[in-house]
Amino acid sequence: MAMRSAPQAGRMGQQGDGIVFSSLQSLLHLQGQVRTLALAKRHIKARHAGLHRSVHKGRGMDFAESRMYQPGDDIRTIDWRVTARSGRVHTKVFEEEREKPVLLWMDLRPSMFFATRGRFKSVVAAEIAGLLLWKTLNDGDRVGGILQNSSHVELKPSRSRSAALHLLRELSEMTRRGAMAVNPMPSEDLQSSWTRLRRVAQAGSQVFVVSDFRQATPLALRQLAMISRHSQVTLIVIHDPFEESLPTQGNVRLTDGGKRKLWVNLGLSLWRNRYHERAQQSRKALLDFSRSYRLALIELSTADDSNTCLLKLSRGLR
């Protein structure tokens, strides 16, 4: 069930109902909001030089520590103060600056084109992708993305603004086609798509997985756990209030998009309670998974306006 209305893509930054797809113009306007978005500064394992501190030690700009002198150390890095105080020769170690490529995995399966309040989940996802993309480029890092629905669009991490525009254009078009589709095409399952993501994600990348995580099986989540071994993974979960708790009265018509329809009486408390328990179990399973592998998890709602989404995103990445 989805609350659809005439497309109003130009209202992306406003709080309102009926927004079903994202225009390219609305995604471009997000550039002005990224100043308030602070990406987490954590240890980086990437191989290429960049603007972020790395756990690798070497000749860089930032002092890391002093340690005992070892044969082969550059005598120019001797720490004379520590040497004089300890009576043993010490050398300075510096942190190298490394880049932090960002990879966005965007869920655009049929379940993302749904909302009973505010904006479609796909629209919220597109806005988050736009914010992360512009922030990454402003930080001087490479950014790429994988858009997943019935087709598969992949853009390798790049600092090119033209490549970023191409990704946003594809994202906008996919949200438009998905919102207008009467009989959506089947999409690749999450396990297969995240297996491909694992092969694409480079060591030291910051990977954002933006999805409603419906049908995220343990085998599928295992792929994300494997990615987290060499990359920083952040899960961004988008849900609709209806998916967590049903109204206490009224009738709901469920459809598969074709001829099959089913009317459900929401006054039946037993049915409502089972629905709520199942939603809570799914949410708990994802929370337990994120805690087990120390993955950041950010929860967003279709009822959140743009400012609320921005605030939650900023807090979750600190």
Salt bridges, closest charged atoms under 4 A:
ASP62 OD2 - ARG53 NE 3.40
ASP73 OD2 - ARG67 NH1 2.92
ASP74 OD2 - ARG59 NH1 3.56
ASP74 OD2 - ARG76 NH2 2.70
GLU95 OE1 - ARG53 NE 3.70
GLU96 OE2 - ARG98 NH2 3.14
GLU99 OE2 - ARG142 NH2 2.64
GLU99 OE1 - ARG159 NH2 2.98
ASP107 OD2 - ARG109 NH2 2.85
GLU127 OE1 - ARG119 NH1 2.77
ASP139 OD1 - LYS135 NZ 3.65
ASP141 OD2 - HIS52 NE2 2.58
GLU154 OE1 - HIS152 NE2 3.39
GLU170 OE2 - HIS166 NE2 3.99
GLU173 OE2 - ARG176 NH2 2.61
GLU173 OE2 - ARG177 NH1 3.62
GLU188 OE1 - ARG196 NH1 2.83
ASP212 OD1 - ARG109 NH2 3.14
ASP212 OD2 - LYS121 NZ 2.89
GLU243 OE2 - LYS121 NZ 2.64
GLU243 OE2 - ARG214 NH1 3.82
GLU244 OE2 - HIS239 ND1 3.39
ASP256 OD2 - ARG260 NE 2.73
ASP288 OD2 - LYS284 NZ 2.79
GLU299 OE2 - ARG283 NE 2.83
ASP304 OD2 - LYS312 NZ 2.82
